[in-house]
Amino acid sequence: MVSVKVLDMGGKPGDEVDLPSAFSTPLWPDLVQRAWWILHSHGIQPYGRDPMAGERTTAETGNPPTGRGVSRIPRVKGAGSGRSGQAGGVASTVKGRLPHPPRSEKVIYRKINVKERKLALNTAIAFTADATAVAWRGHKTGKLKFPVVVSDDLEALEKTAAVEALLADLGLTDELRRIYGGVKRRSGTARMRGRTTRKKVGPLIVVSNDRGVGKAAASIPGVQVVPVDSLSVLPLAPGGVAGRLTIWTKSAIEILGTMSARMEGVKVEA
């Protein structure tokens, strides 16, 4: 069994902790990407147009439609108004319907096999220990060794400055500059709908018990805190790309070991 050094709050190595078997799972990026898209579909809300949108009109085609010297397109009935005689009720006309509108009955929710989901989770966990994959995602890690395991004192941090100081002591000063400098303000439709900023993906902190670090890290753009018992492919591989910079607490690793033991039903040949 492979063990790793546990870093204290100053970034210095101390005790050792055994890594769960999930960290030795073969790296399958295509499996992680497939699982991410399926799980991502579970949070999408169905939407669609009113089925009668653009069709509440008196427009009809002449009977017979020919012999009047005009096109055969349906036209609004009546006389004496600007709308009379205009085309309507069909696509590509003023106040007409959309040709292929989104439909609320479209099936967005996708399913994934239980063993496939568990294997994808183990693969995403294993990617967090691969320095090449973490660097390929764009994280600035310096000389940091993976996986990164920190003492449980991290879970009790209550100030944003304390979380920033910890990341700096771990050698992630360049990573802090990257995520703070990566905040871009949007314009146009996205900003009008509430998506005002675009942020870089920062470190993921996996804890066993959030005793304040979640609120403290919320002010740092791109940093996310997740309990180990709620871990999934979604935070481990944003956008379906595995290798997110992940910081584990010691107790989270121990709990993950018991979780991995329950998932041993998935046998993988390298």
Secondary structure, 3 states (H helix, E strand, C coil): CCEEEEECCCCCEEEEEECCHHHHCCCCHHHHHHHHHHHHHHHCCCCCCCCCCCCCCCCECCCCCCCCCCCCCCECCCCCCCCCCCECCCCCCCCCCCCCCCCCCCCCCCCCCHHHHHHHHHHHHHHCCCHHHHHHCCCCCCCCCCCEEECHHHHHCCCHHHHHHHHHHCCCHHHHHHHHHCCEECCCHHHHCCCCEECCCCCEEEECCCCCHHHHHCCCCCCEEEEHHHCCHHHHCHHHCCCCCEEEEHHHHHHHHHHHHHCCCCCCCC
